Amino acid sequence: MSERLLEIKDLVVHYETDAGVVEAVNGINLTLNKGQSLGLVGETGAGKTTTALSVLRLLPDPPARIISGSIRFGGQDVLAMGKDELQKYRGKKVSMIFQDPMTSLNPVMTIGEQVVESLQIHEPELTGAQLIEKAQKTLEMVGIRTERFNDYPHQFAHVR
């Protein structure tokens, strides 16, 4: 049996606005085992982004509120994590890749610099050369050739 990686039980998330309560997520349940992939698919407004932001504990508060339910990642209660735990959790164990790289990446930093910056936060013991090597390997894992390391985000929009 595979190790359980992510488990969401009866998650309910509301946005409390001046116009009233928006019930964004209503009792979602899902389990993801180690080695599995999961895609959230649905119409605009179905709660995909709200669910992902809940897993990352990045919901805008206010107006968003997790009303009930639980989120466990690797056996840890995500909703009970403190600030320091969340910093180690985000980016190192779980992250979110947004659809539009032009709004997700810093336009004045190269792709390589941005990956290195993230690695520095989560793996401070690595030296400069080790950081660059690991960043290059990380990019290669997602299909980005090493020679693109010093390209800027806008340069990716024009390459096919």
N, C-alpha and C positions, 0 to 999 in steps of 0.2 A: 504494500500500500504506500502511496506517495505521501510525502510530508506536506501537511497543510500550510500554505504560505499566507493566504489572505482569506479571512472569513468575515462577511458582513451579514448581520442578522437584524431583520426588521427595522432597517434604517429609515427614519422619517426626518426630513429637513424642510423647514418652512422659511420663507422670506417674509418678514413683517414690515410692510410698507404703509405709507400714509393712506394708500388706496385700499388697504386690507391685507389679508394674509394670502400669500401664494404658496400652495402646497407643491413644492418642487419635486420631492422624493417621498413616496408613500409606501414604506414597508418593503424595501428591496432586500432580497436575500441572495447572496452568491458566495461560492467557495472556489478558490483557486489553489490548486496544489502545485508544489515545486515542479518546474519543468513544463508546466502548461502555459498556454497563452489565452488571453481573453480579450475580446473586442466588445465595446459597448456601442450598440447601434440603435438608432431611433430618430424620430423626427426632431426638428428644432423645438426646444422647450420640454423634451422628454425627461430631462434630469441627468443626462450623461456627464456633463461638466460638473454639476453639483455633486454627483456621486464621487467623481475623481477628486474634486477639491476637498470633500469630506475625508477621504482616505489620507490625504496629505495634511489635513487640518489647516487648510488655507481658505476656508469660507470667510467672506467679508462679514465681520460681526461688529455692529449691526450691518445689514438687516437680517442676515442668515442666522438660523439657530437650528442645531440638531435637537429635535424634540425628544426622540427616543431611539433605541437600538444600540447596537454595538459594532465596533470595527476592531478586529484583531489581525495583527500582522506578525507572522513568526511566533505566535503565541502571546505577543504583547498587546495590551489594551491601548490602542492608539488614542482613544478619547481621554485616557487618564495620564498621558505623557505630559511632562513638564517642558518648559522652554528648551533646556539643555538636551533633553532626550529627543525632542522634535528636530533640533538642529542636526543631530547625528543620524536620525532616521531619514530625513528628507535629503534626497540626492545620493546618499550612500546606499540605502535599502530600497527606497521607493522614489520615483520621480514621474513627472508628467511631461509629455512632449506635445506642445501645442501645434495645431495645424498650420499656423502662419508663422514661418521663421522670421519674417520681417518685424513682427511684434514681440517675438519671444527672445531674440538674441540682441545683444548690444551691437549697434551698427558701426561703432568706432573701434571695436576690438575684433581681431581675427578669430576664426572658429577655433583654432588651436589655443589661442590665449584664453578663450572662454572655458574650454575643457580643462586646461591647466589650472585655471583659477578655482574651478570646482574641486579638482583633485587636491589642491593645496589645503582647502578647508577640511576635507574628509580624510586626507592622508598626509598630515603635516610632517611626518618622518621622512618622506621622500625628498631627495635632492633635486636640483633643477634639471639635471640630465635625466634622472629617473622619471620626473614628472612629464617631461616632453615625450620620452619613450612610451610611457603608459598612455598618455593622451593620444599619440599616434595610433597605438594598438586599439584604443577604444574607438577611434574614428573608423579604423579599418573594419572593426567588428560590425559596424552599422553600414558598411559599404562605401565609406568615403576614403578615397585614395590618399596616401601620405602626402603627395604633392599638393593637395588642397589645404594643408594645415595652415598656411599663411593667407588663405583667402578670407575675404570679408563676407558676411551674410548676403549682401546684395549680389555678390558674384555667383551665388548658387541659384538665384532666380533665373538666370539666363543660360544655364548649362542644361543640356538635355542628355 
